[in-house]
Amino acid sequence: MDLLLAFVIAMIVTVALIPLLVRGARWLHVLDEPAGRKVHAQPMPRIGGIAMVAGALLPLYLWLPMDSTLAAYLLAVIVLLAFGVWDDRVTLSARTKLAGQLCAVLIVMIAGHVSIDTVVLGERVALPGWLSSTLTLLFLLGITNAINLADGLDGLAGGTTLLCCAALALLAHNWELRFVETVSVVLMGAIAGFLRFNSYPARIFMGDAGSQFLGFSIGVLSILLTRQGATPISTAVPLLLIGLPVVDTLTVIVQRLLSGRSPFAADRRHFHHRLLALGLDHHEAVVVIYAVQCLLLLLAWQLRFESDLLIVVVFLTFAFLFTGTLVLLERSGWRWRAPTARTQPSVLARMRLWLATRRRLPRWSLRVAWLCAAVYLLGVALYANPVPVDIGTLAALCLLTLALGIAWHKRAVGETWLVRGLLYIAVIVAVYLDHLMVIHAPWLQAAKWAFLPLLAVAVIIAVHYWGQRRFEATPFDLLLIFAALVLPNLPGIENAPSNLGISVAKLVVLLYAVEMISAVDSRLRTALIGAGAVFFAVIAVRAITYTIWS
């Protein structure tokens, strides 16, 4: 629960700061103007990095002891933030930007004692001091710039970095590396808060301040995870975790040098630009890159104890296959979308059109989603046993706050951030209590297993058919599904709570259901608020009863 709270605080601080920073973006002169090689048509605030750094600082200060490693990391992050914001304002030269990065890297190397001091070649081999320092310097500078250069589509850099942080957190959890695990989870919270504003079409960008912060953090955490004495994990594993940005950056630099241009010159030769040129739309290009990144993450997990040489060979094989496939598709003239003649719609297509008319299917799906959410809340409230005192106290405070919020906003029930936030808390508490429950009745166990697929189908249908922009499925949603269902269930995770993946999946689907119902249907919204109030009341009463009788 401690790490979950750190994740939530980082996400909430990031989400809360973004609207304030957006209003001041023009005054701060951190707007990204449209240009020939860019994919946006309107000026975009580049304030995501500021919000993410601020969102990460508070939980890191509260959750980690202030030792030399944390102090050096935080100081280096502040240096990168200062140079990044400066670059977002005036567009620094490559030398000045590199000077800021070099300063940050030297801080963590000298004051934080971060270094690549071994490699795994059958067994661990210690590196000479000069080689260790050189390799560490090049690695941290390289990954910082790789994430920075790969930030070209909405949600791209944030999503790939989120996956890297998830993998680092899982690996660190297995070996009880508190610093790496905590920082990774906090970064995931900050990125998740940012991505809700950055999924296509984005409302904000992270800017150089954000991309350099994320790339640098991934580099530092990777070194701390794999250094000698910490874990038996191979030193080259981070090469797979960050493989796609690295291959993208190296490919672009080589192409620029071969054409006689500066390696820092801007062009449209990054992987995401080439996928767009092959006929994929924005969503599809990001999803393809996410899918490749997920594959690399799974490879890294499977090869985490193997020789560095084998991992390098696998990485080079991946680089050759991926770039070679792109080149073959480009030279063959292949396109994802080809013009097709219009044909008479099939019976299935006509049925789908009929269901969408007058929102027949969306409305019924929305009602099913409400019914599932309401029954789930009430069922957990009645059957959760025992209810901890702290959960009961939280429920009582939420019930009181909900009553005050409803009384204050009589004509806008559920439209305020306060009431909607309380519904989110109700869902989180319900999933937590459900995770702790032991059910013996077969019919109740069967009902629990039927609940999640039914709710998921209802939410997916309603999201697909409803016409509002905010409910379009985004690559970030697919990333959440992957993180919820796959990552907690990877083989070899030690001390992982049972059914963690199912619990996270329930949480994700329920949060989307609450968000959708709250903003689309006023009557169902009011009914859901009523179910939330009953949930809080029953939980509070049961906690009091349990305290008295125990």
C-alpha positions in Angstrom: 0.0 0.0 0.0 2.9 2.4 0.6 4.1 2.2 -3.0 0.5 2.5 -4.2 0.1 5.7 -2.2 3.3 7.1 -3.6 2.1 6.3 -7.1 -1.2 8.0 -6.4 0.4 11.1 -4.9 2.8 11.5 -7.8 -0.1 11.2 -10.3 -2.4 13.6 -8.4 0.3 16.3 -8.0 1.1 16.0 -11.7 -2.6 16.2 -12.8 -3.3 19.1 -10.4 -0.3 21.2 -11.7 -0.9 20.7 -15.4 -4.0 23.0 -15.8 -2.2 25.7 -13.8 0.9 25.5 -15.9 -1.1 25.4 -19.1 -2.6 28.8 -18.2 0.9 30.2 -17.6 2.6 28.6 -20.6 2.4 31.7 -22.8 3.7 33.9 -19.9 6.6 31.4 -19.4 7.3 31.3 -23.2 7.2 27.5 -23.3 4.9 27.0 -26.3 5.9 24.6 -29.1 5.0 26.3 -32.4 4.0 24.2 -35.4 6.7 23.6 -38.0 7.3 21.6 -41.1 8.5 18.3 -39.4 6.1 18.5 -36.5 2.7 16.7 -36.4 0.7 19.3 -34.5 -1.0 22.3 -36.1 -1.5 24.5 -33.0 0.9 26.0 -30.4 1.2 23.4 -27.6 2.3 24.1 -24.0 5.6 22.4 -23.2 5.0 22.1 -19.4 4.6 18.4 -18.9 8.2 18.0 -17.7 7.8 20.6 -15.0 4.6 18.9 -13.7 6.2 15.5 -13.7 9.3 16.6 -11.9 7.2 18.4 -9.3 4.9 15.3 -9.0 7.9 13.0 -8.4 9.7 15.2 -5.9 7.1 15.1 -3.1 6.7 11.3 -2.7 10.4 10.7 -3.2 11.1 13.1 -0.3 8.5 11.4 1.9 9.2 7.8 1.0 13.0 7.6 0.8 15.8 8.4 3.3 17.9 11.3 2.2 21.3 9.6 1.5 24.0 10.6 -1.0 22.4 8.7 -3.9 19.0 10.4 -3.5 20.5 13.8 -2.9 22.7 13.5 -6.0 19.8 12.2 -8.1 17.5 15.1 -7.1 20.2 17.7 -7.6 20.9 16.3 -11.1 17.2 16.3 -11.9 16.9 19.9 -10.9 19.9 20.8 -13.2 18.3 18.9 -16.1 15.0 20.7 -15.4 16.6 24.1 -15.5 18.4 23.5 -18.7 15.3 21.7 -20.2 13.0 24.7 -19.4 15.7 27.0 -20.8 15.8 25.0 -24.0 12.0 24.9 -24.3 12.0 28.7 -24.0 14.8 29.7 -26.4 16.0 26.5 -28.2 19.6 26.0 -26.9 22.5 25.0 -29.1 23.6 21.4 -29.0 26.7 22.3 -27.0 24.8 24.1 -24.3 22.3 21.3 -24.0 25.1 18.8 -23.8 26.8 20.8 -21.1 23.7 20.7 -18.9 23.4 16.9 -19.4 27.1 16.4 -18.7 26.7 18.4 -15.4 23.8 16.2 -14.3 25.6 13.0 -15.2 28.8 14.0 -13.3 26.7 14.9 -10.2 25.3 11.4 -10.0 28.6 9.7 -10.9 30.7 11.6 -8.3 28.3 12.5 -5.5 25.9 9.6 -6.0 28.5 6.9 -6.8 26.5 5.7 -9.8 28.7 3.7 -12.2 28.8 0.6 -14.4 31.6 -1.3 -12.7 31.1 -4.8 -14.1 30.0 -6.8 -17.1 28.7 -10.4 -17.2 30.6 -12.7 -19.5 29.8 -16.1 -18.1 30.6 -14.5 -14.7 30.9 -11.0 -13.5 34.1 -9.2 -14.6 35.2 -6.0 -12.9 36.0 -3.1 -15.2 39.0 -0.8 -14.8 38.2 2.6 -13.3 38.7 4.6 -16.5 36.6 2.3 -18.6 33.9 2.2 -15.9 33.7 6.0 -15.8 33.7 6.3 -19.6 31.0 3.7 -20.1 28.8 5.2 -17.5 29.2 8.7 -18.9 28.4 7.6 -22.5 25.5 5.4 -21.4 23.7 8.1 -19.3 24.3 10.8 -22.0 23.1 8.3 -24.7 19.8 7.3 -23.0 19.0 10.9 -22.0 19.3 12.0 -25.6 17.6 8.8 -27.0 14.4 9.5 -25.1 14.6 13.2 -26.0 15.0 12.5 -29.7 12.2 9.8 -29.7 9.6 12.2 -28.3 7.8 12.9 -31.6 4.2 11.6 -31.3 1.6 12.2 -28.7 2.1 9.7 -25.8 5.1 8.1 -27.4 8.0 8.9 -25.1 5.8 8.8 -22.0 4.3 5.4 -22.8 7.6 3.7 -23.7 9.2 5.2 -20.5 6.3 4.0 -18.4 6.9 0.5 -19.7 10.6 0.8 -18.8 9.7 2.0 -15.3 7.3 -0.9 -14.8 10.0 -3.4 -15.8 12.6 -1.8 -13.5 10.1 -1.8 -10.6 9.3 -5.5 -11.1 13.0 -6.4 -11.2 13.8 -4.2 -8.2 10.9 -5.7 -6.2 12.4 -9.2 -6.7 15.7 -8.2 -5.1 14.3 -5.7 -2.6 16.1 -2.7 -4.0 14.0 0.0 -2.3 15.5 3.0 -4.1 15.0 1.7 -7.6 11.6 0.3 -6.9 10.3 3.5 -5.2 11.6 5.9 -7.8 10.3 3.7 -10.7 6.8 3.5 -9.1 6.8 7.3 -8.5 7.9 8.0 -12.1 5.0 5.7 -13.3 2.6 7.8 -11.3 3.9 11.1 -12.7 3.9 9.7 -16.3 0.3 8.3 -15.9 -0.9 11.8 -14.8 0.9 13.4 -17.7 -0.4 10.9 -20.3 -4.0 11.7 -19.5 -3.3 15.1 -21.1 -0.8 13.8 -23.8 -2.7 11.0 -25.5 -3.6 11.9 -29.1 -4.7 14.5 -29.7 -2.5 15.9 -27.0 -3.3 19.1 -25.0 0.3 19.4 -23.7 3.8 18.3 -24.5 6.5 17.2 -22.0 9.2 19.3 -23.7 12.9 18.8 -23.4 12.6 19.2 -19.7 10.4 16.2 -19.4 12.1 13.9 -22.0 15.6 14.5 -20.6 14.3 13.9 -17.0 12.7 10.6 -18.0 15.7 9.4 -20.1 18.2 10.3 -17.4 16.1 8.7 -14.7 15.8 5.4 -16.7 19.6 5.4 -17.1 20.4 6.0 -13.5 17.9 3.3 -12.3 19.2 0.8 -14.8 22.7 1.2 -13.5 21.7 0.9 -9.9 19.6 -2.2 -10.7 22.4 -4.1 -12.4 25.6 -3.0 -10.6 27.8 -5.5 -8.8 26.5 -6.6 -5.4 22.9 -5.5 -5.9 21.5 -8.3 -8.1 22.6 -11.1 -10.4 20.8 -9.3 -13.2 23.0 -8.9 -16.3 24.5 -5.5 -17.0 23.2 -5.4 -20.6 19.5 -5.9 -19.7 18.8 -2.1 -19.9 19.8 -2.3 -23.5 16.6 -4.3 -24.2 14.5 -2.1 -21.9 15.5 1.0 -23.9 16.2 -0.8 -27.1 13.7 0.9 -29.4 14.8 4.5 -28.6 18.4 3.5 -28.9 18.0 1.9 -32.3 15.9 4.8 -33.5 18.5 7.3 -32.4 21.5 5.4 -33.8 19.7 4.8 -37.1 18.8 8.5 -37.5 22.4 9.6 -36.6 24.0 7.2 -39.1 21.6 8.3 -41.9 22.4 12.0 -41.2 26.2 11.4 -41.2 26.0 9.4 -44.4 24.1 12.2 -46.1 26.7 14.8 -44.9 24.4 16.5 -42.4 24.9 17.2 -38.7 23.8 14.3 -36.4 21.7 16.9 -34.5 19.9 18.3 -37.5 16.1 17.8 -37.4 14.4 15.6 -40.0 11.5 13.1 -40.5 13.5 9.9 -40.4 12.6 8.7 -36.9 10.6 5.4 -36.7 7.4 7.2 -35.9 7.7 9.4 -39.0 8.4 6.4 -41.2 5.4 4.5 -39.8 3.2 7.5 -40.6 4.6 7.6 -44.1 3.6 3.9 -44.5 0.0 4.9 -44.1 -0.6 4.3 -40.4 -2.5 7.0 -38.5 -1.3 8.6 -35.3 -2.9 6.0 -33.0 -1.7 3.0 -35.0 1.9 4.2 -35.2 2.0 4.7 -31.4 0.4 1.3 -30.8 2.9 -0.4 -33.1 5.8 1.2 -31.1 4.2 0.2 -27.8 3.8 -3.4 -29.0 7.5 -3.6 -30.0 8.5 -2.1 -26.7 6.3 -4.6 -24.8 8.0 -7.4 -26.8 11.4 -6.1 -25.8 10.3 -5.8 -22.1 9.3 -9.5 -22.2 12.6 -10.4 -23.8 14.5 -8.5 -21.1 12.6 -10.3 -18.4 13.4 -13.8 -19.9 17.1 -13.0 -20.5 17.7 -11.1 -17.2 20.2 -13.6 -15.9 21.9 -14.4 -19.2 25.4 -13.4 -20.5 25.8 -9.8 -21.6 27.1 -11.1 -24.9 23.9 -13.1 -25.6 21.8 -10.0 -24.7 23.8 -7.8 -27.1 23.4 -10.4 -29.9 19.6 -10.5 -29.3 19.5 -6.7 -29.3 21.5 -6.5 -32.6 19.2 -9.1 -34.1 16.1 -7.1 -33.1 17.7 -3.9 -34.5 18.5 -5.6 -37.8 15.0 -7.2 -38.2 13.1 -4.1 -37.2 15.0 -1.6 -39.4 15.3 -4.1 -42.2 11.5 -4.7 -42.2 10.9 -0.9 -42.4 13.3 -0.5 -45.3 11.7 -3.4 -47.2 8.3 -2.0 -46.8 9.4 1.5 -47.9 11.2 0.2 -51.0 8.4 -2.0 -52.0 5.9 0.8 -51.9 3.7 -1.0 -49.4 1.0 1.0 -47.6 -1.2 0.1 -44.7 -4.2 1.7 -46.3 -5.0 1.0 -49.9 -8.0 2.6 -51.8 -10.8 0.1 -52.1 -14.1 0.3 -54.0 -17.3 0.8 -52.1 -19.3 -2.4 -51.6 -22.7 -3.1 -50.3 -22.5 -3.3 -46.5 -22.8 -6.8 -45.1 -25.7 -8.0 -42.8 -23.3 -7.7 -39.8 -22.5 -4.1 -40.8 -26.1 -3.2 -41.2 -26.9 -4.8 -37.8 -24.1 -2.8 -36.2 -25.5 0.4 -37.8 -28.9 -0.3 -36.5 -27.6 -0.9 -33.0 -25.7 2.4 -33.1 -28.8 4.4 -34.4 -30.3 6.3 -31.5 -27.6 5.0 -29.4 -29.4 1.8 -28.7 -26.3 -0.3 -27.9 -24.3 2.5 -26.2 -27.2 3.3 -23.8 -27.8 -0.3 -22.8 -24.1 -0.9 -22.4 -23.9 2.2 -20.2 -26.7 0.8 -18.1 -25.0 -2.6 -17.8 -21.8 -0.8 -16.8 -23.7 1.1 -14.1 -25.4 -2.0 -12.8 -22.1 -3.9 -12.6 -20.4 -1.1 -10.8 -23.2 -0.5 -8.3 -23.7 -4.2 -7.6 -19.9 -4.6 -7.1 -19.7 -1.8 -4.6 -22.7 -3.0 -2.6 -21.5 -6.6 -2.7 -18.0 -5.8 -1.5 -19.5 -3.6 1.3 -21.7 -6.4 2.5 -19.3 -9.4 2.2 -15.9 -7.8 3.0 -14.7 -9.2 6.3 -13.1 -7.9 8.3 -13.1 -4.2 7.5 -10.0 -2.5 8.9 -10.6 0.5 11.2 -8.5 2.9 9.0 -10.7 1.9 6.0 -13.8 2.5 8.0 -12.5 5.9 9.1 -11.7 6.8 5.5 -15.2 5.7 4.4 -16.8 7.9 7.1 -14.8 10.9 6.1 -15.7 10.3 2.4 -19.4 10.0 3.2 -19.4 13.2 5.1 -17.5 15.0 2.3 -19.9 13.6 -0.3 -22.9 14.8 1.7 -21.3 18.3 2.0 -20.4 18.3 -1.7 -24.0 17.3 -2.8 -25.5 20.0 -0.5 -23.1 22.6 -1.8 -23.7 21.8 -5.5 -27.3 20.8 -5.6 -27.7 21.4 -9.4 -24.4 20.0 -10.5 -24.2 16.7 -8.6 -21.3 14.6 -10.0 -20.1 17.4 -12.2 -17.6 18.6 -9.6 -14.1 17.2 -9.3 -14.8 16.6 -5.6 -17.8 14.2 -6.0 -16.2 12.4 -8.9 -13.0 12.0 -7.0 -14.9 10.4 -4.1 -16.4 7.9 -6.5 -12.9 7.0 -7.6 -11.9 6.5 -4.0 -14.9 4.2 -3.5 -13.8 2.1 -6.4 -10.2 1.9 -5.1 -11.3 0.9 -1.6 -13.7 -1.7 -3.0 -11.0 -3.3 -5.1 -8.6 -3.3 -2.2 -11.2 -5.0 0.2 -12.2 -7.4 -2.6 -8.5 -8.4 -3.0 -8.4 -9.3 0.7 -11.7 -11.3 0.7 -11.8 -15.1 1.0 -15.1 -16.4 -0.6 -16.4 -19.9 0.2 -19.9 -19.7 -1.4 -19.6 -21.2 -5.0 -22.4 -19.0 -6.4 -20.7 -15.8 -5.1 -17.3 -16.9 -6.5 -18.9 -17.6 -9.9 -20.6 -14.1 -9.8 -17.2 -12.5 -9.1 -15.6 -14.2 -12.1 -18.6 -13.2 -14.4 -18.5 -9.6 -13.2 -15.2 -8.5 -14.8 -15.8 -9.8 -18.4 -19.3 -8.4 -18.4 -18.2 -5.0 -17.1 -15.2 -4.9 -19.5 -17.4 -5.7 -22.6 -20.0 -3.1 -21.5 -17.3 -0.4 -21.1 -15.6 -1.2 -24.4 -18.9 -1.1 -26.3 -20.0 2.2 -24.8 -16.5 3.8 -25.3 -16.5 2.6 -28.9 -19.9 3.9 -29.8 -20.2 7.1 -27.8 -19.4 10.2 -29.8 -17.5 12.2 -27.2 -13.8 12.7 -27.8 -12.8 12.0 -24.2 -14.0 8.4 -24.5 -12.1 7.4 -27.6 -9.8 4.5 -26.9 -6.2 5.7 -26.9 -2.9 3.9 -27.0 -2.5 4.8 -23.3 -5.6 2.7 -22.5 -4.0 -0.3 -24.3 -0.9 0.3 -22.3 -2.9 0.2 -19.0 -4.5 -3.1 -20.1 -1.1 -4.6 -20.8 0.3 -3.4 -17.5 -2.7 -4.7 -15.6 -2.9 -8.1 -17.1 0.6 -9.1 -18.1 3.2 -7.5 -15.9 2.0 -8.8 -12.5 1.8 -12.3 -13.9 5.2 -12.7 -15.4 7.0 -15.9 -14.3 9.6 -15.5 -11.6 8.1 -12.6 -9.7 8.7 -13.3 -6.0 6.5 -12.1 -3.1 3.8 -10.9 -5.5 0.3 -10.9 -4.1 -2.0 -13.6 -5.6 -4.4 -12.4 -8.3 -2.7 -9.0 -8.4 -3.2 -8.7 -12.1 -7.0 -9.4 -11.8 -7.3 -6.8 -9.1 -5.5 -4.2 -11.2 -7.7 -5.0 -14.2 -10.8 -4.6 -12.1 -9.6 -1.2 -10.9 -8.8 0.0 -14.4 -12.2 -1.1 -15.9 -14.1 0.3 -12.9 -12.4 3.7 -13.1 -13.2 4.0 -16.8 -16.8 3.0 -16.0 -17.1 5.7 -13.4 -15.5 8.3 -15.6 -17.8 7.5 -18.5 -21.0 7.3 -16.5 -20.2 10.5 -14.6 -19.9 12.6 -17.7 -22.4 11.0 -20.1 -25.7 10.2 -18.3 -26.9 12.5 -15.5 -29.5 10.0 -14.2 -27.1 7.1 -14.0 -24.5 9.5 -12.5 -26.9 10.3 -9.7 -27.7 6.7 -9.2 -24.0 5.8 -9.0 -23.4 8.6 -6.5 -26.2 7.0 -4.4 -24.5 3.6 -4.6 -21.2 5.2 -3.6 -22.8 6.8 -0.6 -24.4 3.5 0.5 -21.0 1.8 0.0 -19.2 4.3 2.3 -22.0 4.1 4.9 -22.0 0.3 5.1 -18.2 0.1 5.2 -18.1 2.7 8.1 -20.8 0.9 10.1 -19.1 -2.5 9.6 -15.7 -1.1 10.7 -17.3 0.3 13.8 -19.1 -3.0 14.5 -15.9 -5.0 14.0 -14.0 -2.7 16.4 -16.6 -3.0 19.1 -16.9 -6.8 18.9 -13.2 -7.4 18.7 
